[in-house]
Amino acid sequence: MKLVQTLIQSLAVKSRKLLRFAGVPIDLVPNEHDVLVPICHLRPYNLPDIQKHLLSLNAKDRYLRFGYAANDEHIKSYVRSLNFERDEIYGIFNRDLQILAMAHLTFNIQASGTTTQQMAAEFGVSVHSSSRGRGYGYHLFQRALMHARNANAATILIHALSENAPMLKIARKAGATLERDGAETQALLKVPRGSLRTRIAELFTDQYAQTNYSIKEDVKNFWYFLTQVQEIREGVRAGRHQSAE
Ligand SMILES: CC(C)(COP(=O)(O)OP(=O)(O)OC[C@H]1O[C@@H](n2cnc3c(N)ncnc32)[C@H](O)[C@@H]1OP(=O)(O)O)[C@@H](O)C(=O)NCCC(=O)NCCS
């Protein structure tokens, strides 16, 4: 296990150096352990994991996330409605490839003035209660912002309850303007234009996340294989023991 951990760690350090070379830290700040958080694109095959993550949120978190008291049926219907073509859906996985945190960036075309049209994005996020305070919410927002810049979105909007201190902190830190309307607050961030550098940074960021996911997948499959071998060995041993009696 130590060997696998060391391999993963040294790969992470090397990848970080490569990402720094590509300019990624401009948009993605490492956490307090100096580890770049791998943020993956979620795909339709992740739907069962997305549903499991959202159903694991308690009533208060569901209210904070969706703005209403979402029951299991509401969540299932939200998951069924996810549009992977139009929107960006991101996830952070643990070693067992369970979703610890996810974010949803939706895009809408808005009329601006008489002729031009603007693209406006909206951001929603949830972090599993066991993984809060590690910067995942912040990193997911920064990842979404990176994409919004490259997709030429004009603004990102976040609907949050005024009591939602961590969410408002993330928005404020990114430079959003906060407008409080009683129990609700709207945070609006003007998105700076993307550049060649932010596009390259996004490519490297995705590659890093994909590599990290593949390593976790291989490690998981390897442990599964070892468990199977162990079970077969135990079965054979028990069989020998029985025939010897
Ligand atoms: C909001 C939420 C996504 C934040 O996720 P998180 O990963 O715990 O947040 P982070 O660790 O990135 O912390 C962000 C900031 O909030 C601060 N913070 C964290 N918890 C806090 C709390 N309970 N009170 C005040 N500030 C808090 C952090 O210190 C950090 O500030 P800093 O950068 O100055 O240190 C998470 O609490 C959550 O999933 N809530 C339920 C769903 C929800 O509210 N979604 C948002 C509406 S779309």
The ligand as a Tripos MOL2 file, in Angstrom:
@<TRIPOS>MOLECULE
LIG
   48    50     1     0     0
SMALL
NO_CHARGES

@<TRIPOS>ATOM
      1 C1        -21.1880   25.6450    0.4960 C.3       1 LIG1
      2 C2        -20.2670   24.4420    0.4040 C.3       1 LIG1
      3 C3        -20.2740   23.9690   -1.0440 C.3       1 LIG1
      4 C4        -18.8460   24.8700    0.7950 C.3       1 LIG1
      5 O1        -17.9870   23.8180    0.5380 O.3       1 LIG1
      6 P1        -16.5900   23.6390    1.3190 P.3       1 LIG1
      7 O2        -15.7640   22.7300    0.4960 O.co2     1 LIG1
      8 O3        -16.8380   23.2330    2.7080 O.co2     1 LIG1
      9 O4        -16.0100   25.1260    1.2880 O.3       1 LIG1
     10 P2        -14.4870   25.5410    1.3220 P.3       1 LIG1
     11 O5        -13.7320   24.5600    2.1510 O.co2     1 LIG1
     12 O6        -14.0250   25.7560   -0.0850 O.co2     1 LIG1
     13 O7        -14.5580   26.9050    2.1110 O.3       1 LIG1
     14 C5        -14.8690   28.1240    1.4950 C.3       1 LIG1
     15 C6        -14.6700   29.2410    2.4590 C.3       1 LIG1
     16 O8        -15.7110   29.2160    3.4390 O.3       1 LIG1
     17 C7        -15.1450   29.1470    4.7390 C.3       1 LIG1
     18 N1        -16.0340   28.3210    5.5370 N.ar      1 LIG1
     19 C8        -16.1750   26.9860    5.5040 C.ar      1 LIG1
     20 N2        -17.1410   26.5960    6.3470 N.ar      1 LIG1
     21 C9        -17.6140   27.7230    6.9350 C.ar      1 LIG1
     22 C10       -18.6280   27.9960    7.8900 C.ar      1 LIG1
     23 N3        -19.3730   27.0050    8.4020 N.pl3     1 LIG1
     24 N4        -18.8540   29.2880    8.2370 N.ar      1 LIG1
     25 C11       -18.1340   30.2750    7.7060 C.ar      1 LIG1
     26 N5        -17.1630   30.0970    6.7870 N.ar      1 LIG1
     27 C12       -16.9100   28.8260    6.4040 C.ar      1 LIG1
     28 C13       -13.7780   28.5280    4.5490 C.3       1 LIG1
     29 O9        -12.9060   28.8580    5.6040 O.3       1 LIG1
     30 C14       -13.3790   29.1370    3.2330 C.3       1 LIG1
     31 O10       -12.9280   30.4690    3.4160 O.3       1 LIG1
     32 P3        -11.3750   30.8440    3.2270 P.3       1 LIG1
     33 O11       -11.0710   30.5390    1.8010 O.co2     1 LIG1
     34 O12       -11.3240   32.2810    3.5680 O.co2     1 LIG1
     35 O13       -10.6270   29.9330    4.1720 O.co2     1 LIG1
     36 C15       -20.7120   23.2840    1.3640 C.3       1 LIG1
     37 O14       -20.8430   23.8050    2.6500 O.3       1 LIG1
     38 C16       -22.0080   22.6000    0.9550 C.2       1 LIG1
     39 O15       -21.9970   21.6430    0.1830 O.2       1 LIG1
     40 N6        -23.1740   23.0880    1.4800 N.am      1 LIG1
     41 C17       -24.4720   22.5030    1.1530 C.3       1 LIG1
     42 C18       -24.8980   22.8730   -0.2810 C.3       1 LIG1
     43 C19       -24.7580   24.3620   -0.5380 C.2       1 LIG1
     44 O16       -24.8960   25.1830    0.3270 O.2       1 LIG1
     45 N7        -24.4770   24.7060   -1.8200 N.am      1 LIG1
     46 C20       -24.2930   26.0900   -2.2020 C.3       1 LIG1
     47 C21       -25.4940   26.6840   -2.8640 C.3       1 LIG1
     48 S1        -25.3930   26.4480   -4.5850 S.3       1 LIG1
@<TRIPOS>BOND
     1     1     2 1
     2     2     3 1
     3     2     4 1
     4     2    36 1
     5     4     5 1
     6     5     6 1
     7     6     7 2
     8     6     8 1
     9     6     9 1
    10     9    10 1
    11    10    11 2
    12    10    12 1
    13    10    13 1
    14    13    14 1
    15    14    15 1
    16    15    16 1
    17    15    30 1
    18    16    17 1
    19    17    18 1
    20    17    28 1
    21    18    19 ar
    22    18    27 ar
    23    19    20 ar
    24    20    21 ar
    25    21    22 ar
    26    21    27 ar
    27    22    23 1
    28    22    24 ar
    29    24    25 ar
    30    25    26 ar
    31    26    27 ar
    32    28    29 1
    33    28    30 1
    34    30    31 1
    35    31    32 1
    36    32    33 2
    37    32    34 1
    38    32    35 1
    39    36    37 1
    40    36    38 1
    41    38    39 2
    42    38    40 1
    43    40    41 1
    44    41    42 1
    45    42    43 1
    46    43    44 2
    47    43    45 1
    48    45    46 1
    49    46    47 1
    50    47    48 1
@<TRIPOS>SUBSTRUCTURE
     1 LIG1         1 GROUP 0 **** ****
